[in-house]
Amino acid sequence: MSKKSKNNSQQGTYALCITVGLIIGVGLGPVLGSILFGSLSGGVIGAAAGYFFTHLKNRRK
């Protein structure tokens, strides 16, 4: 895999995880009492998940 395609796949993984986190955060917003807090926490959790998934392959080697 070329370096450019590897960077594109990492960016796609981050974008997917953050988007899913935001959607889940907005959905859980009424349960938490604040849609803003829910979406921000979902985005942070999504970014952490994206970091974990992109660096998981490097730890296995």
C-alpha positions in Angstrom: 0.0 0.0 0.0 1.4 3.4 -0.9 1.9 6.1 1.6 -0.8 8.3 0.1 -3.4 5.6 0.2 -2.5 4.7 3.7 -3.0 8.4 4.8 -6.4 8.5 3.0 -7.5 5.3 4.7 -6.6 6.8 8.1 -8.5 10.0 7.4 -11.5 8.0 6.3 -11.4 5.9 9.5 -11.2 9.1 11.7 -14.1 10.7 9.8 -16.2 7.6 10.0 -15.6 7.1 13.8 -16.2 10.8 14.6 -19.4 10.9 12.5 -20.8 7.8 14.2 -19.9 9.3 17.6 -21.7 12.5 16.8 -24.8 10.6 15.6 -24.8 8.5 18.7 -24.2 11.5 20.9 -27.1 13.4 19.4 -29.3 10.4 19.9 -28.3 10.0 23.5 -28.5 13.8 24.1 -32.0 13.8 25.6 -31.0 11.0 27.9 -28.0 13.0 29.2 -30.0 16.2 29.4 -28.1 18.2 26.9 -27.7 17.6 23.1 -24.6 19.8 23.1 -22.9 17.7 25.8 -24.0 14.5 24.1 -22.6 15.5 20.7 -19.3 16.8 22.1 -18.8 13.7 24.1 -19.7 11.5 21.1 -17.2 13.3 18.9 -14.5 12.9 21.5 -15.2 9.2 21.9 -15.3 8.8 18.2 -11.9 10.5 17.8 -10.5 8.2 20.5 -12.0 5.2 18.7 -10.5 6.3 15.4 -7.1 6.7 17.0 -7.4 3.3 18.5 -8.4 1.6 15.2 -5.7 3.4 13.1 -2.9 2.5 15.5 -4.1 -1.0 16.3 -2.3 -2.5 13.3 1.0 -0.9 14.4 0.8 -2.5 17.8 0.3 -6.0 16.4 3.6 -6.0 14.5 
